[in-house]
Amino acid sequence: MASRRILLVEDSSTMRRMLSMKLQDEGYEIATAEDGQKGLAAAAEEPRPDLILTDFEMPEMDGAGLCKAVKADPELRSIPILLLTTLAEIESKVAGLEAGADDYILKPKSPDDFREMFKRIEAHLRIADLRRDLAEQNRLLAAAHKKLTFELDLARKVQLAMMPRPPKPRGVLRLAIRYTPANQLGGDVYDIYRLDNSRLGILVADVSGHGVNSAMLSGMVKALAAPLSIAVLEPGELLAGLDVATEQYFPEGYFCTGFYLIADEETGLLRYAGVGHPPGIVVGPNGPRTLPSNPGMLGIGMVDGTAGASDRLEPGESLVIYTDGLTDAMDPSDVLFGEERLKTVLQSHHGSDPTQILDQVDAALKQHTSPGTTADDINIIVLQYPAG
């Protein structure tokens, strides 16, 4: 306790000497002041006191005024203050505590009074130590959080930069994309491959979970899918190959779903396959229809060949491929946005251009989840064969 410094503010020289001697006998280093004004100045001097013990009734500035001044100073407010007084009235106690005092002690007269004062001083010094430790931990946590936020923001920029923009059209089809991660990093991924002058390969995949792990795995999916697309494999073959390729990289408990299609930009012909993924939805003048996905999961080595199918976009029709963060989004009553609601929104706006369709889906989703937000990553691709 020898290193603990107490500032004693007391206008009575007799009481000041007596209290100083008692406190020094307990091992404290003592600084003194004879009124509140001088006490405030002494509190600001280095080394700062660990605790202030002050009389209530003093000239110039009383104990309550000293408390208010100390607690108003950001550099001093953490110093515990104990008020000493001969007054026992409730009004005086309340006034001192309202001024910011941490405790209120009657001036000691007996050995028991001194023992109580010493124990209260020890208790408040322990509390002050805990507060300082907590403040330091909070400072370290804030610094770590700032660093982590910076790194995640940087990683988000890198991830978004990896998502390609829609390619310039070379035929009748038009393309729009909207990617919205739930956190700074997402587990959804898409890629677009120009296979030849008239065909596009479009991949949408959704890694389980979201956050850093899923984001890293989504990048792995993207990297492993690219060489498979260059081989111009059929959609089912590409997904089966992706399952084998990702198995050795996915930790236990992780998997992904996928939907891959090859679109002919001149004719609107689609060849597609999906594994565990939501079905593609086609909307147009003749109503909605779906492009179904096969059951299963990618990344666990269980896909043994994947059947594909074909379809064709006609003028005025749009194909929407999405991840399940869209249909699984809930309202405050835990009601899913759902596939049927999505079909209704898409069908009612099938004549809009691809970007407007995305805007309408966003608006409907926001209205459904309000006042909350979506809990999972959402990726939507609209491929359209414009009417006329």
NUKE-212559 format. One line per 4 residues: number of its first residue (from 1); their letters; for each residue x, y, z of C-alpha. Coordinates in steps of 0.1 Angstrom, whole numbers, plus 5000, padded with zeros to 4 digits. Layout:
N
NUM> A> X/Y/Z ~ ...
This chain:
388
1> MASR> 5000/5000/5000 ~ 5030/5023/5003 ~ 5027/5035/4967 ~ 4991/5046/4971
5> RILL> 4987/5084/4972 ~ 4958/5101/4991 ~ 4950/5137/4988 ~ 4936/5150/5022
9> VEDS> 4916/5182/5019 ~ 4907/5196/5054 ~ 4905/5232/5066 ~ 4912/5223/5103
13> STMR> 4950/5221/5108 ~ 4946/5199/5138 ~ 4923/5174/5120 ~ 4946/5175/5090
17> RMLS> 4977/5166/5110 ~ 4959/5139/5129 ~ 4944/5122/5098 ~ 4977/5125/5080
21> MKLQ> 4996/5107/5107 ~ 4970/5079/5109 ~ 4970/5074/5072 ~ 5008/5075/5070
25> DEGY> 5009/5048/5097 ~ 4987/5027/5074 ~ 5013/5030/5046 ~ 4998/5057/5025
29> EIAT> 5016/5086/5009 ~ 4997/5118/5019 ~ 4993/5152/5001 ~ 4973/5179/5018
33> AEDG> 4953/5210/5010 ~ 4934/5234/5033 ~ 4904/5242/5011 ~ 4885/5230/4980
37> QKGL> 4903/5254/4956 ~ 4937/5243/4966 ~ 4925/5207/4967 ~ 4914/5209/4931
41> AAAA> 4948/5223/4921 ~ 4966/5196/4940 ~ 4944/5169/4924 ~ 4956/5180/4890
45> EEPR> 4993/5179/4899 ~ 5015/5149/4891 ~ 5016/5123/4905 ~ 4978/5123/4906
49> PDLI> 4962/5110/4938 ~ 4947/5075/4939 ~ 4919/5088/4963 ~ 4907/5121/4976
53> LTDF> 4895/5124/5013 ~ 4878/5157/5018 ~ 4860/5176/5045 ~ 4824/5186/5037
57> EMPE> 4824/5221/5053 ~ 4853/5243/5041 ~ 4858/5279/5030 ~ 4864/5290/4994
61> MDGA> 4851/5258/4980 ~ 4833/5232/5001 ~ 4835/5194/4997 ~ 4805/5192/4975
65> GLCK> 4819/5219/4952 ~ 4852/5200/4950 ~ 4834/5168/4941 ~ 4815/5186/4913
69> AVKA> 4847/5201/4899 ~ 4867/5169/4900 ~ 4839/5148/4884 ~ 4835/5174/4857
73> DPEL> 4872/5171/4847 ~ 4877/5142/4823 ~ 4912/5137/4835 ~ 4902/5135/4872
77> RSIP> 4867/5121/4873 ~ 4879/5085/4878 ~ 4895/5094/4912 ~ 4873/5081/4940
81> ILLL> 4862/5108/4965 ~ 4853/5102/5002 ~ 4835/5130/5021 ~ 4843/5135/5058
85> TTLA> 4819/5154/5079 ~ 4806/5158/5114 ~ 4771/5162/5101 ~ 4748/5132/5101
89> EIES> 4717/5148/5086 ~ 4702/5131/5056 ~ 4703/5164/5036 ~ 4741/5167/5039
93> KVAG> 4746/5130/5029 ~ 4724/5135/4999 ~ 4741/5167/4989 ~ 4775/5151/4990
97> LEAG> 4765/5121/4970 ~ 4746/5141/4944 ~ 4778/5162/4940 ~ 4796/5131/4929
101> ADDY> 4811/5117/4961 ~ 4817/5079/4960 ~ 4812/5076/4998 ~ 4802/5095/5029
105> ILKP> 4820/5090/5062 ~ 4816/5107/5096 ~ 4849/5121/5109 ~ 4865/5093/5129
109> KSPD> 4868/5097/5167 ~ 4874/5062/5180 ~ 4896/5033/5170 ~ 4866/5016/5155
113> DFRE> 4858/5047/5134 ~ 4894/5047/5121 ~ 4893/5010/5112 ~ 4860/5016/5093
117> MFKR> 4876/5046/5074 ~ 4906/5025/5065 ~ 4885/4996/5052 ~ 4864/5019/5032
121> IEAH> 4895/5035/5017 ~ 4908/5001/5008 ~ 4875/4991/4992 ~ 4873/5022/4971
125> LRIA> 4909/5018/4960 ~ 4901/4982/4949 ~ 4871/4995/4930 ~ 4892/5022/4913
129> DLRR> 4918/4996/4903 ~ 4890/4974/4888 ~ 4877/5004/4869 ~ 4911/5013/4856
133> DLAE> 4917/4976/4845 ~ 4883/4976/4828 ~ 4890/5009/4811 ~ 4923/4995/4798
137> QNRL> 4906/4963/4786 ~ 4880/4984/4768 ~ 4907/5005/4752 ~ 4925/4974/4740
141> LAAA> 4892/4959/4728 ~ 4884/4991/4710 ~ 4918/4991/4693 ~ 4914/4955/4683
145> HKKL> 4879/4961/4670 ~ 4891/4991/4650 ~ 4919/4970/4635 ~ 4895/4941/4628
149> TFEL> 4870/4964/4612 ~ 4896/4979/4590 ~ 4908/4944/4579 ~ 4873/4932/4573
153> DLAR> 4864/4963/4553 ~ 4896/4957/4532 ~ 4887/4921/4527 ~ 4851/4931/4517
157> KVQL> 4865/4954/4490 ~ 4887/4926/4478 ~ 4858/4901/4477 ~ 4835/4925/4459
161> AMMP> 4863/4933/4434 ~ 4864/4895/4426 ~ 4827/4896/4416 ~ 4826/4903/4379
165> RPPK> 4805/4930/4363 ~ 4779/4919/4338 ~ 4797/4914/4304 ~ 4789/4935/4274
169> PRGV> 4760/4918/4256 ~ 4768/4900/4223 ~ 4733/4890/4214 ~ 4697/4895/4226
173> LRLA> 4702/4886/4262 ~ 4706/4912/4290 ~ 4721/4906/4324 ~ 4719/4923/4358
177> IRYT> 4734/4912/4392 ~ 4729/4923/4428 ~ 4751/4909/4456 ~ 4743/4918/4492
181> PANQ> 4764/4901/4519 ~ 4748/4899/4554 ~ 4780/4909/4571 ~ 4812/4925/4559
185> LGGD> 4821/4893/4542 ~ 4797/4869/4525 ~ 4796/4832/4516 ~ 4777/4836/4483
189> VYDI> 4798/4837/4451 ~ 4790/4840/4414 ~ 4811/4841/4383 ~ 4805/4846/4346
193> YRLD> 4826/4830/4319 ~ 4826/4838/4282 ~ 4828/4804/4266 ~ 4828/4816/4230
197> NSRL> 4813/4844/4209 ~ 4777/4836/4217 ~ 4777/4816/4249 ~ 4780/4826/4286
201> GILV> 4786/4803/4315 ~ 4770/4816/4347 ~ 4777/4801/4381 ~ 4760/4809/4414
205> ADVS> 4771/4791/4446 ~ 4763/4795/4483 ~ 4787/4783/4509 ~ 4771/4773/4542
209> GHGV> 4772/4800/4569 ~ 4786/4835/4564 ~ 4816/4855/4576 ~ 4853/4850/4572
213> NSAM> 4853/4812/4569 ~ 4825/4811/4543 ~ 4841/4840/4524 ~ 4874/4822/4521
217> LSGM> 4857/4791/4510 ~ 4836/4810/4484 ~ 4868/4823/4469 ~ 4881/4787/4468
221> VKAL> 4849/4777/4449 ~ 4854/4805/4424 ~ 4890/4795/4418 ~ 4882/4758/4414
225> AAPL> 4852/4764/4391 ~ 4871/4786/4366 ~ 4892/4758/4350 ~ 4862/4736/4348
229> SIAV> 4842/4762/4329 ~ 4871/4767/4305 ~ 4868/4730/4296 ~ 4832/4739/4285
233> LEPG> 4817/4710/4304 ~ 4780/4704/4305 ~ 4764/4721/4336 ~ 4759/4688/4354
237> ELLA> 4795/4677/4347 ~ 4809/4710/4360 ~ 4790/4707/4393 ~ 4801/4671/4397
241> GLDV> 4837/4682/4391 ~ 4833/4711/4415 ~ 4821/4687/4442 ~ 4853/4666/4438
245> ATEQ> 4876/4696/4436 ~ 4862/4713/4467 ~ 4860/4682/4489 ~ 4897/4684/4499
249> YFPE> 4894/4720/4509 ~ 4862/4722/4528 ~ 4865/4716/4565 ~ 4841/4692/4582
253> GYFC> 4806/4707/4585 ~ 4810/4730/4555 ~ 4794/4725/4521 ~ 4779/4746/4493
257> TGFY> 4750/4746/4469 ~ 4754/4755/4432 ~ 4736/4764/4401 ~ 4753/4766/4367
261> LIAD> 4739/4774/4333 ~ 4752/4779/4298 ~ 4732/4806/4280 ~ 4732/4812/4242
265> EETG> 4730/4849/4238 ~ 4717/4847/4203 ~ 4689/4822/4207 ~ 4681/4823/4244
269> LLRY> 4688/4785/4248 ~ 4696/4775/4283 ~ 4714/4743/4295 ~ 4715/4742/4333
273> AGVG> 4719/4720/4364 ~ 4718/4727/4401 ~ 4727/4708/4433 ~ 4709/4717/4465
277> HPPG> 4703/4752/4452 ~ 4669/4770/4449 ~ 4654/4765/4415 ~ 4657/4792/4388
281> IVVG> 4625/4811/4381 ~ 4614/4822/4346 ~ 4587/4848/4344 ~ 4571/4863/4313
285> PNGP> 4539/4868/4294 ~ 4529/4831/4299 ~ 4534/4831/4337 ~ 4562/4817/4359
289> RTLP> 4579/4784/4356 ~ 4609/4769/4374 ~ 4642/4754/4364 ~ 4646/4727/4391
293> SNPG> 4677/4719/4410 ~ 4688/4684/4421 ~ 4690/4674/4458 ~ 4724/4671/4474
297> MLGI> 4754/4692/4485 ~ 4787/4701/4470 ~ 4820/4699/4487 ~ 4815/4666/4505
301> GMVD> 4823/4642/4476 ~ 4788/4628/4474 ~ 4778/4640/4439 ~ 4781/4611/4414
305> GTAG> 4771/4628/4382 ~ 4745/4654/4380 ~ 4716/4654/4355 ~ 4711/4686/4336
309> ASDR> 4682/4700/4316 ~ 4675/4726/4290 ~ 4650/4755/4285 ~ 4648/4785/4263
313> LEPG> 4641/4821/4271 ~ 4615/4836/4247 ~ 4611/4873/4240 ~ 4597/4891/4271
317> ESLV> 4609/4864/4295 ~ 4634/4867/4324 ~ 4653/4841/4343 ~ 4661/4848/4380
321> IYTD> 4688/4828/4398 ~ 4692/4835/4435 ~ 4706/4822/4468 ~ 4683/4811/4496
325> GLTD> 4691/4842/4517 ~ 4664/4858/4497 ~ 4635/4833/4502 ~ 4646/4825/4538
329> AMDP> 4644/4862/4549 ~ 4619/4865/4577 ~ 4595/4892/4589 ~ 4593/4901/4626
333> SDVL> 4568/4872/4630 ~ 4594/4847/4615 ~ 4573/4843/4583 ~ 4596/4835/4553
337> FGEE> 4597/4857/4523 ~ 4593/4824/4504 ~ 4594/4813/4468 ~ 4557/4820/4461
341> RLKT> 4560/4856/4472 ~ 4591/4859/4451 ~ 4573/4845/4420 ~ 4545/4870/4426
345> VLQS> 4568/4899/4427 ~ 4588/4888/4396 ~ 4557/4880/4376 ~ 4541/4913/4383
349> HHGS> 4572/4931/4370 ~ 4583/4908/4343 ~ 4581/4935/4317 ~ 4606/4957/4335
353> DPTQ> 4643/4958/4326 ~ 4667/4936/4346 ~ 4679/4963/4370 ~ 4643/4975/4377
357> ILDQ> 4633/4939/4385 ~ 4661/4938/4411 ~ 4649/4971/4425 ~ 4614/4957/4429
361> VDAA> 4626/4925/4446 ~ 4647/4947/4470 ~ 4617/4969/4478 ~ 4595/4939/4485
365> LKQH> 4621/4922/4506 ~ 4627/4954/4526 ~ 4590/4958/4532 ~ 4587/4922/4543
369> TSPG> 4616/4923/4568 ~ 4610/4958/4582 ~ 4620/4970/4607 ~ 4646/4943/4607
373> TTAD> 4671/4932/4581 ~ 4680/4900/4563 ~ 4702/4875/4582 ~ 4719/4858/4553
377> DINI> 4738/4868/4522 ~ 4717/4874/4491 ~ 4728/4871/4455 ~ 4704/4876/4426
381> IVLQ> 4711/4874/4388 ~ 4685/4884/4362 ~ 4690/4871/4326 ~ 4664/4886/4302
385> YPAG> 4654/4882/4266 ~ 4638/4916/4261 ~ 4604/4918/4243 ~ 4604/4933/4208
